[in-house]
Amino acid sequence: MAIRKTTKGSNANYRPTKKGAGMTAKGVARYRRANPGSKLKTAVTKKSGLTAREKARRKSYCARSLGQLRKSSAKTRNDPNSRIRQARRRWRCYIKLYISFLVGWTV
């Protein structure tokens, strides 16, 4: 069963783009109720004090989302307010992307 993709009100399942674009804790809870056995979790947003598992989740998400960003349209890729960029910012993936520009890797 799919959950509604609402971004407004107290029952919002997703964050608006301006607030980081991912699922809310309520949205994750609803999804897990609707899909028993699901292991869906919210974003890893802490700056420090991460466990090894949280570091691995962040690294995995950042790698996947970088692939999504590369395959997206030029308009989305270059828009700092696109959903994928906002979500990557929320997960704190932007540091690696910035370093890749400094070193000269192609994105």
ZADREN-446767 format. One record per residue: residue in three letters; x, y, z of N, C-alpha, C, O in turn; residue number from 0. Coordinates in pm, 1 decimal, padded with zeros to 6 digits. Example, Ala and Ser with C-alpha at 12.3 -4.5 7.8 and 13.67 -1.06 7.14 Angstrom:
REM residues 2
+------+----------+----------+----------+----------+----------+----------+----------+----------+----------+----------+----------+----------+------+
: sevo :      n.u :      n.v :      n.w :     ca.u :     ca.v :     ca.w :      c.u :      c.v :      c.w :      o.u :      o.v :      o.w : pado :
+------+----------+----------+----------+----------+----------+----------+----------+----------+----------+----------+----------+----------+------+
:  ALA :  01319.0 : -00569.0 :  00780.0 :  01230.0 : -00450.0 :  00780.0 :  01320.0 : -00330.0 :  00780.0 :  01423.6 : -00331.9 :  00846.5 :    0 :
:  SER :  01285.0 : -00225.0 :  00708.0 :  01367.0 : -00106.0 :  00714.0 :  01290.0 :  00003.0 :  00787.0 :  01340.9 :  00113.8 :  00803.9 :    1 :
+------+----------+----------+----------+----------+----------+----------+----------+----------+----------+----------+----------+----------+------+
END
This chain:
REM residues 107
+------+----------+----------+----------+----------+----------+----------+----------+----------+----------+----------+----------+----------+------+
: sevo :      n.u :      n.v :      n.w :     ca.u :     ca.v :     ca.w :      c.u :      c.v :      c.w :      o.u :      o.v :      o.w : pado :
+------+----------+----------+----------+----------+----------+----------+----------+----------+----------+----------+----------+----------+------+
:  MET :  00084.5 : -00118.2 :  00000.0 :  00000.0 :  00000.0 :  00000.0 :  00089.0 :  00124.5 :  00000.0 :  00182.2 :  00134.8 :  00079.8 :    0 :
:  ALA :  00060.4 :  00216.7 : -00087.8 :  00139.6 :  00339.8 : -00100.0 :  00085.3 :  00446.1 : -00004.5 : -00034.1 :  00450.9 :  00024.9 :    1 :
:  ILE :  00175.4 :  00529.7 :  00042.1 :  00132.2 :  00640.3 :  00127.6 :  00122.7 :  00766.4 :  00043.0 :  00191.1 :  00779.6 : -00058.4 :    2 :
:  ARG :  00036.8 :  00859.4 :  00085.7 :  00017.8 :  00983.5 :  00010.8 :  00143.7 :  01067.6 :  00014.3 :  00211.2 :  01074.8 :  00117.0 :    3 :
:  LYS :  00175.6 :  01131.0 : -00096.7 :  00295.0 :  01214.7 : -00104.9 :  00261.3 :  01358.8 : -00067.0 :  00275.4 :  01450.8 : -00147.6 :    4 :
:  THR :  00216.8 :  01376.2 :  00057.0 :  00180.4 :  01509.2 :  00104.8 :  00301.3 :  01579.2 :  00165.3 :  00383.5 :  01516.4 :  00231.8 :    5 :
:  THR :  00311.4 :  01708.4 :  00142.0 :  00420.2 :  01787.1 :  00199.4 :  00368.1 :  01902.0 :  00285.0 :  00446.4 :  01984.8 :  00331.5 :    6 :
:  LYS :  00236.8 :  01907.9 :  00306.1 :  00178.6 :  02018.0 :  00381.3 :  00094.6 :  01966.4 :  00496.5 :  00037.6 :  01857.5 :  00489.7 :    7 :
:  GLY :  00087.4 :  02045.7 :  00602.2 :  00004.0 :  02011.7 :  00716.3 :  00074.9 :  01923.3 :  00817.4 :  00190.6 :  01885.3 :  00799.4 :    8 :
:  SER :  00002.7 :  01891.5 :  00924.4 :  00062.3 :  01811.8 :  01032.0 :  00075.7 :  01664.4 :  00994.4 :  00150.3 :  01590.6 :  01058.8 :    9 :
:  ASN :  00004.4 :  01621.2 :  00891.5 :  00011.8 :  01481.7 :  00848.9 :  00102.4 :  01462.6 :  00727.9 :  00085.9 :  01366.4 :  00652.9 :   10 :
:  ALA :  00196.5 :  01551.8 :  00708.4 :  00285.4 :  01544.0 :  00592.7 :  00374.3 :  01420.3 :  00602.4 :  00433.7 :  01393.4 :  00706.8 :   11 :
:  ASN :  00382.8 :  01345.7 :  00492.7 :  00468.1 :  01227.3 :  00487.4 :  00605.7 :  01259.9 :  00430.4 :  00701.8 :  01186.1 :  00451.9 :   12 :
:  TYR :  00614.0 :  01368.8 :  00359.0 :  00740.2 :  01411.4 :  00297.3 :  00769.3 :  01555.7 :  00334.8 :  00677.2 :  01633.3 :  00360.2 :   13 :
:  ARG :  00895.8 :  01591.5 :  00338.3 :  00935.3 :  01729.6 :  00364.5 :  00923.2 :  01810.3 :  00235.4 :  00945.3 :  01756.5 :  00126.9 :   14 :
:  PRO :  00888.8 :  01937.6 :  00245.7 :  00892.7 :  02023.0 :  00126.9 :  01038.4 :  02036.7 :  00080.1 :  01131.4 :  02015.2 :  00157.9 :   15 :
:  THR :  01056.8 :  02071.6 : -00044.7 :  01191.5 :  02083.9 : -00100.9 :  01277.3 :  02179.3 : -00019.9 :  01394.4 :  02151.0 :  00005.3 :   16 :
:  LYS :  01221.8 :  02289.7 :  00020.4 :  01299.1 :  02390.1 :  00094.5 :  01348.2 :  02340.5 :  00230.4 :  01443.0 :  02395.7 :  00286.1 :   17 :
:  LYS :  01283.9 :  02236.3 :  00284.0 :  01321.3 :  02185.3 :  00416.2 :  01399.4 :  02054.9 :  00409.5 :  01413.9 :  01987.3 :  00511.3 :   18 :
:  GLY :  01449.6 :  02018.2 :  00293.3 :  01536.7 :  01901.5 :  00286.3 :  01485.3 :  01784.6 :  00206.5 :  01560.3 :  01690.0 :  00182.2 :   19 :
:  ALA :  01361.4 :  01787.1 :  00165.0 :  01306.7 :  01696.9 :  00064.7 :  01288.0 :  01550.3 :  00099.2 :  01231.1 :  01479.7 :  00015.9 :   20 :
:  GLY :  01329.1 :  01498.1 :  00211.3 :  01311.9 :  01354.8 :  00238.7 :  01179.9 :  01322.4 :  00305.3 :  01091.8 :  01407.7 :  00315.5 :   21 :
:  MET :  01166.6 :  01199.9 :  00350.3 :  01047.3 :  01159.3 :  00424.1 :  01057.0 :  01207.8 :  00568.4 :  01166.0 :  01217.3 :  00624.9 :   22 :
:  THR :  00942.3 :  01238.0 :  00626.6 :  00937.5 :  01276.1 :  00767.2 :  00935.1 :  01149.8 :  00852.6 :  00915.6 :  01039.9 :  00800.7 :   23 :
:  ALA :  00954.9 :  01165.2 :  00982.7 :  00949.1 :  01050.4 :  01073.6 :  00808.5 :  00989.6 :  01071.5 :  00793.0 :  00867.6 :  01077.0 :   24 :
:  LYS :  00706.1 :  01075.7 :  01063.5 :  00568.4 :  01026.5 :  01055.3 :  00546.6 :  00947.1 :  00925.8 :  00480.5 :  00843.3 :  00925.4 :   25 :
:  GLY :  00603.1 :  00997.8 :  00817.3 :  00590.2 :  00929.8 :  00688.8 :  00656.5 :  00793.1 :  00690.7 :  00602.4 :  00696.9 :  00636.2 :   26 :
:  VAL :  00773.1 :  00784.0 :  00752.9 :  00843.6 :  00655.6 :  00763.5 :  00762.1 :  00559.3 :  00849.3 :  00749.8 :  00441.4 :  00815.9 :   27 :
:  ALA :  00706.2 :  00609.3 :  00960.3 :  00623.9 :  00524.5 :  01047.5 :  00501.9 :  00471.7 :  00973.3 :  00466.7 :  00354.4 :  00986.5 :   28 :
:  ARG :  00437.2 :  00558.0 :  00895.3 :  00321.0 :  00514.8 :  00816.1 :  00360.1 :  00409.7 :  00713.2 :  00289.7 :  00310.5 :  00694.5 :   29 :
:  TYR :  00472.2 :  00432.1 :  00647.1 :  00518.7 :  00337.7 :  00545.2 :  00547.1 :  00201.0 :  00608.4 :  00511.6 :  00097.2 :  00552.5 :   30 :
:  ARG :  00611.5 :  00202.4 :  00725.7 :  00645.6 :  00076.5 :  00791.4 :  00521.6 :  00002.9 :  00840.8 :  00518.5 : -00120.2 :  00841.1 :   31 :
:  ARG :  00418.4 :  00078.1 :  00882.8 :  00291.7 :  00014.1 :  00921.5 :  00225.2 : -00049.6 :  00800.3 :  00170.5 : -00159.5 :  00809.1 :   32 :
:  ALA :  00230.3 :  00019.9 :  00687.8 :  00166.1 : -00029.6 :  00566.0 :  00245.5 : -00143.3 :  00501.3 :  00189.3 : -00222.9 :  00426.1 :   33 :
:  ASN :  00374.9 : -00151.2 :  00529.9 :  00462.4 : -00253.3 :  00470.3 :  00539.0 : -00325.7 :  00580.3 :  00655.4 : -00294.3 :  00605.1 :   34 :
:  PRO :  00475.6 : -00422.1 :  00646.6 :  00542.0 : -00493.4 :  00756.9 :  00672.7 : -00558.6 :  00709.1 :  00680.7 : -00613.2 :  00599.0 :   35 :
:  GLY :  00772.7 : -00551.0 :  00794.1 :  00902.6 : -00608.5 :  00759.5 :  00995.1 : -00509.5 :  00690.7 :  01110.4 : -00541.8 :  00662.3 :   36 :
:  SER :  00945.6 : -00388.9 :  00663.8 :  01027.6 : -00287.4 :  00599.2 :  01134.8 : -00237.2 :  00694.5 :  01112.7 : -00229.5 :  00815.4 :   37 :
:  LYS :  01250.7 : -00203.2 :  00639.9 :  01360.1 : -00150.9 :  00721.6 :  01388.7 : -00004.1 :  00689.3 :  01498.1 :  00045.2 :  00716.4 :   38 :
:  LEU :  01291.8 :  00064.8 :  00632.1 :  01308.3 :  00204.9 :  00595.6 :  01336.6 :  00290.1 :  00719.0 :  01272.9 :  00273.1 :  00822.9 :   39 :
:  LYS :  01432.5 :  00381.6 :  00707.1 :  01468.9 :  00470.8 :  00816.6 :  01477.1 :  00613.1 :  00764.6 :  01480.8 :  00636.1 :  00643.7 :   40 :
:  THR :  01480.0 :  00708.6 :  00857.1 :  01493.5 :  00848.8 :  00818.1 :  01640.3 :  00879.4 :  00788.7 :  01727.7 :  00795.6 :  00810.7 :   41 :
:  ALA :  01665.8 :  00999.0 :  00739.4 :  01800.9 :  01039.5 :  00699.4 :  01896.3 :  01046.3 :  00818.6 :  01855.6 :  01072.0 :  00931.9 :   42 :
:  VAL :  02024.8 :  01022.4 :  00789.6 :  02130.2 :  01039.2 :  00890.3 :  02175.0 :  01184.6 :  00879.4 :  02243.6 :  01222.2 :  00784.3 :   43 :
:  THR :  02136.1 :  01265.8 :  00977.1 :  02162.0 :  01410.1 :  00966.8 :  02258.1 :  01462.2 :  01072.6 :  02290.9 :  01580.8 :  01072.7 :   44 :
:  LYS :  02303.6 :  01376.2 :  01162.0 :  02394.8 :  01422.1 :  01267.9 :  02529.5 :  01461.9 :  01208.9 :  02574.0 :  01404.9 :  01109.3 :   45 :
:  LYS :  02593.5 :  01560.0 :  01271.2 :  02726.3 :  01602.3 :  01226.7 :  02834.5 :  01511.7 :  01282.5 :  02929.2 :  01477.5 :  01211.7 :   46 :
:  SER :  02821.7 :  01472.7 :  01407.9 :  02925.6 :  01391.5 :  01471.1 :  02860.6 :  01285.9 :  01559.7 :  02739.4 :  01286.3 :  01581.0 :   47 :
:  GLY :  02943.9 :  01195.3 :  01610.9 :  02892.3 :  01090.4 :  01697.5 :  02818.9 :  00981.2 :  01621.4 :  02728.5 :  00917.6 :  01675.6 :   48 :
:  LEU :  02857.1 :  00959.1 :  01496.9 :  02791.4 :  00857.1 :  01415.5 :  02846.1 :  00718.4 :  01447.2 :  02965.5 :  00701.7 :  01472.0 :   49 :
:  THR :  02758.5 :  00620.6 :  01446.1 :  02803.0 :  00482.4 :  01459.8 :  02855.0 :  00436.2 :  01324.1 :  02834.2 :  00503.7 :  01223.3 :   50 :
:  ALA :  02921.4 :  00323.4 :  01321.2 :  02974.2 :  00269.5 :  01195.4 :  02860.5 :  00241.9 :  01097.6 :  02874.9 :  00262.2 :  00977.0 :   51 :
:  ARG :  02747.9 :  00195.6 :  01150.3 :  02632.5 :  00165.2 :  01065.1 :  02575.5 :  00293.0 :  01001.7 :  02540.2 :  00294.7 :  00883.7 :   52 :
:  GLU :  02567.3 :  00398.6 :  01081.2 :  02516.9 :  00526.5 :  01029.4 :  02611.5 :  00583.5 :  00924.3 :  02566.4 :  00637.7 :  00823.4 :   53 :
:  LYS :  02740.4 :  00572.1 :  00946.6 :  02838.4 :  00617.4 :  00848.1 :  02823.2 :  00540.3 :  00717.8 :  02830.9 :  00597.9 :  00609.3 :   54 :
:  ALA :  02801.8 :  00410.3 :  00729.1 :  02785.2 :  00326.5 :  00609.8 :  02657.4 :  00363.3 :  00535.1 :  02657.0 :  00368.0 :  00412.0 :   55 :
:  ARG :  02547.4 :  00389.9 :  00609.2 :  02421.9 :  00430.9 :  00544.9 :  02438.7 :  00561.7 :  00470.1 :  02392.1 :  00576.6 :  00357.2 :   56 :
:  ARG :  02506.5 :  00657.5 :  00534.9 :  02528.6 :  00787.3 :  00471.4 :  02613.0 :  00770.7 :  00345.4 :  02579.7 :  00826.0 :  00240.6 :   57 :
:  LYS :  02720.1 :  00696.2 :  00355.2 :  02809.0 :  00675.2 :  00241.0 :  02733.7 :  00609.5 :  00125.3 :  02750.3 :  00648.4 :  00009.6 :   58 :
:  SER :  02651.5 :  00510.3 :  00157.1 :  02573.1 :  00440.7 :  00055.9 :  02471.9 :  00534.1 : -00010.0 :  02459.7 :  00536.9 : -00132.4 :   59 :
:  TYR :  02398.6 :  00611.2 :  00072.9 :  02300.5 :  00704.0 :  00017.6 :  02368.0 :  00807.9 : -00070.9 :  02319.7 :  00838.1 : -00180.1 :   60 :
:  CYS :  02478.7 :  00861.9 : -00024.3 :  02548.2 :  00966.2 : -00099.7 :  02596.3 :  00913.5 : -00234.3 :  02590.3 :  00984.6 : -00334.6 :   61 :
:  ALA :  02643.7 :  00790.1 : -00237.1 :  02688.6 :  00730.0 : -00363.2 :  02570.8 :  00709.5 : -00458.4 :  02580.5 :  00740.1 : -00577.2 :   62 :
:  ARG :  02458.8 :  00657.3 : -00405.2 :  02339.7 :  00634.9 : -00489.1 :  02284.1 :  00765.7 : -00542.3 :  02251.1 :  00776.6 : -00660.4 :   63 :
:  SER :  02273.7 :  00865.0 : -00454.7 :  02212.9 :  00990.8 : -00495.7 :  02302.5 :  01068.4 : -00592.3 :  02252.7 :  01145.4 : -00674.4 :   64 :
:  LEU :  02433.9 :  01048.7 : -00583.2 :  02523.4 :  01112.7 : -00679.3 :  02498.2 :  01055.6 : -00818.6 :  02502.5 :  01128.5 : -00917.6 :   65 :
:  GLY :  02471.9 :  00925.0 : -00826.0 :  02436.1 :  00863.6 : -00953.6 :  02305.7 :  00919.8 : -01008.4 :  02293.6 :  00943.5 : -01128.6 :   66 :
:  GLN :  02207.6 :  00941.2 : -00920.0 :  02080.1 :  01000.6 : -00961.9 :  02102.4 :  01142.0 : -01012.5 :  02043.9 :  01183.5 : -01112.5 :   67 :
:  LEU :  02187.5 :  01215.3 : -00942.6 :  02215.5 :  01353.7 : -00980.1 :  02282.9 :  01359.5 : -01116.8 :  02249.4 :  01445.0 : -01198.9 :   68 :
:  ARG :  02376.0 :  01270.8 : -01141.4 :  02446.8 :  01268.1 : -01270.2 :  02354.2 :  01233.4 : -01385.9 :  02370.9 :  01284.3 : -01496.7 :   69 :
:  LYS :  02256.2 :  01146.5 : -01360.2 :  02165.1 :  01102.7 : -01466.7 :  02046.8 :  01197.4 : -01487.1 :  01971.1 :  01181.8 : -01582.9 :   70 :
:  SER :  02030.4 :  01294.8 : -01398.3 :  01918.3 :  01387.3 : -01410.6 :  01945.5 :  01490.2 : -01520.3 :  02056.2 :  01499.2 : -01573.3 :   71 :
:  SER :  01843.1 :  01566.3 : -01552.6 :  01855.9 :  01667.0 : -01657.8 :  01951.4 :  01777.8 : -01614.4 :  01977.7 :  01794.8 : -01495.3 :   72 :
:  ALA :  02002.1 :  01851.8 : -01709.8 :  02093.4 :  01962.0 : -01680.3 :  02025.1 :  02066.7 : -01592.7 :  02088.9 :  02127.6 : -01506.9 :   73 :
:  LYS :  01896.0 :  02087.2 : -01614.3 :  01821.4 :  02184.4 : -01534.9 :  01821.8 :  02143.5 : -01387.4 :  01845.8 :  02226.6 : -01299.8 :   74 :
:  THR :  01795.2 :  02016.1 : -01360.4 :  01793.7 :  01965.5 : -01223.2 :  01933.3 :  01965.3 : -01163.8 :  01952.3 :  02002.7 : -01048.1 :   75 :
:  ARG :  02031.3 :  01922.9 : -01243.2 :  02170.1 :  01915.2 : -01196.5 :  02223.4 :  02050.6 : -01152.8 :  02297.8 :  02060.3 : -01055.2 :   76 :
:  ASN :  02185.4 :  02154.4 : -01225.0 :  02239.2 :  02287.9 : -01198.2 :  02153.2 :  02372.4 : -01104.8 :  02191.8 :  02483.4 : -01068.2 :   77 :
:  ASP :  02037.4 :  02320.6 : -01066.3 :  01947.5 :  02395.2 : -00977.7 :  01979.6 :  02361.7 : -00831.9 :  01959.8 :  02247.6 : -00790.1 :   78 :
:  PRO :  02028.4 :  02457.8 : -00753.9 :  02062.8 :  02427.9 : -00614.7 :  01941.3 :  02396.1 : -00529.0 :  01956.7 :  02343.1 : -00419.0 :   79 :
:  ASN :  01820.5 :  02427.0 : -00576.3 :  01699.5 :  02400.9 : -00499.2 :  01620.7 :  02280.8 : -00548.7 :  01505.0 :  02263.9 : -00510.4 :   80 :
:  SER :  01680.4 :  02196.8 : -00633.1 :  01609.8 :  02077.0 : -00679.2 :  01597.6 :  01978.2 : -00563.6 :  01675.7 :  01983.7 : -00468.7 :   81 :
:  ARG :  01500.3 :  01888.1 : -00571.3 :  01475.3 :  01793.2 : -00461.9 :  01596.9 :  01706.1 : -00433.5 :  01627.9 :  01680.8 : -00317.1 :   82 :
:  ILE :  01665.9 :  01660.2 : -00536.1 :  01780.7 :  01572.8 : -00514.3 :  01894.0 :  01648.5 : -00444.4 :  01960.0 :  01593.2 : -00356.5 :   83 :
:  ARG :  01916.5 :  01772.6 : -00482.4 :  02022.0 :  01851.9 : -00417.1 :  01986.2 :  01883.0 : -00271.9 :  02072.2 :  01877.9 : -00183.9 :   84 :
:  GLN :  01859.9 :  01914.9 : -00247.2 :  01817.0 :  01944.6 : -00110.5 :  01827.6 :  01820.2 : -00021.7 :  01867.7 :  01829.2 :  00094.3 :   85 :
:  ALA :  01791.8 :  01705.7 : -00076.6 :  01802.3 :  01581.2 :  00000.2 :  01948.4 :  01549.1 :  00029.7 :  01982.1 :  01507.6 :  00140.5 :   86 :
:  ARG :  02035.6 :  01568.4 : -00070.1 :  02178.9 :  01545.3 : -00048.5 :  02234.1 :  01641.2 :  00056.3 :  02321.3 :  01603.3 :  00134.5 :   87 :
:  ARG :  02185.8 :  01762.7 :  00059.0 :  02229.9 :  01859.9 :  00159.4 :  02185.1 :  01814.7 :  00297.6 :  02260.9 :  01824.9 :  00394.0 :   88 :
:  ARG :  02062.2 :  01764.9 :  00307.7 :  02009.9 :  01716.2 :  00435.8 :  02091.8 :  01598.3 :  00488.3 :  02115.7 :  01588.0 :  00608.6 :   89 :
:  TRP :  02134.6 :  01510.1 :  00399.2 :  02216.9 :  01394.3 :  00436.9 :  02363.4 :  01433.8 :  00455.2 :  02445.3 :  01350.7 :  00494.5 :   90 :
:  ARG :  02396.8 :  01559.1 :  00427.3 :  02534.2 :  01610.4 :  00434.6 :  02626.3 :  01541.4 :  00334.2 :  02737.8 :  01501.6 :  00367.8 :   91 :
:  CYS :  02578.4 :  01528.0 :  00211.7 :  02658.3 :  01469.7 :  00103.1 :  02734.3 :  01577.1 :  00026.6 :  02823.4 :  01545.2 : -00052.1 :   92 :
:  TYR :  02700.8 :  01702.2 :  00048.1 :  02757.0 :  01811.1 : -00031.6 :  02906.8 :  01827.6 : -00012.4 :  02973.1 :  01881.0 : -00101.3 :   93 :
:  ILE :  02961.7 :  01785.0 :  00097.3 :  03104.5 :  01802.7 :  00123.5 :  03186.7 :  01726.8 :  00019.9 :  03281.3 :  01782.1 : -00036.3 :   94 :
:  LYS :  03151.9 :  01601.3 : -00005.9 :  03225.6 :  01521.0 : -00103.0 :  03210.9 :  01578.3 : -00243.0 :  03306.3 :  01577.7 : -00320.8 :   95 :
:  LEU :  03092.0 :  01627.7 : -00275.5 :  03069.3 :  01686.3 : -00407.1 :  03155.5 :  01810.1 : -00424.4 :  03214.0 :  01830.4 : -00530.8 :   96 :
:  TYR :  03164.1 :  01893.5 : -00320.9 :  03245.7 :  02014.4 : -00325.9 :  03393.1 :  01978.7 : -00342.3 :  03463.4 :  02041.7 : -00421.3 :   97 :
:  ILE :  03439.6 :  01880.1 : -00269.8 :  03579.3 :  01836.8 : -00279.7 :  03608.2 :  01784.0 : -00419.5 :  03715.8 :  01808.5 : -00474.1 :   98 :
:  SER :  03512.5 :  01711.5 : -00477.8 :  03533.5 :  01658.4 : -00612.6 :  03550.7 :  01771.7 : -00713.6 :  03626.4 :  01757.6 : -00809.7 :   99 :
:  PHE :  03481.1 :  01884.6 : -00692.9 :  03499.3 :  01999.2 : -00781.9 :  03637.1 :  02061.0 : -00763.0 :  03700.9 :  02102.3 : -00859.8 :  100 :
:  LEU :  03682.9 :  02067.3 : -00638.4 :  03813.1 :  02124.9 : -00611.1 :  03926.2 :  02041.6 : -00671.5 :  04023.3 :  02096.0 : -00724.2 :  101 :
:  VAL :  03912.7 :  01910.8 : -00663.5 :  04017.3 :  01820.4 : -00712.4 :  04012.4 :  01809.6 : -00864.4 :  04113.9 :  01781.3 : -00928.1 :  102 :
:  GLY :  03895.4 :  01832.1 : -00922.5 :  03882.2 :  01828.0 : -01066.8 :  03816.1 :  01703.9 : -01121.7 :  03820.9 :  01678.6 : -01242.1 :  103 :
:  TRP :  03753.2 :  01624.6 : -01033.0 :  03680.0 :  01507.9 : -01081.8 :  03555.8 :  01556.3 : -01152.9 :  03500.5 :  01660.5 : -01117.8 :  104 :
:  THR :  03511.5 :  01482.0 : -01252.3 :  03390.1 :  01520.6 : -01323.2 :  03270.1 :  01466.1 : -01250.2 :  03271.8 :  01354.0 : -01199.2 :  105 :
:  VAL :  03166.0 :  01546.2 : -01245.6 :  03043.4 :  01504.7 : -01177.8 :  02933.5 :  01490.1 : -01278.6 :  02821.0 :  01455.7 : -01242.6 :  106 :
+------+----------+----------+----------+----------+----------+----------+----------+----------+----------+----------+----------+----------+------+
END
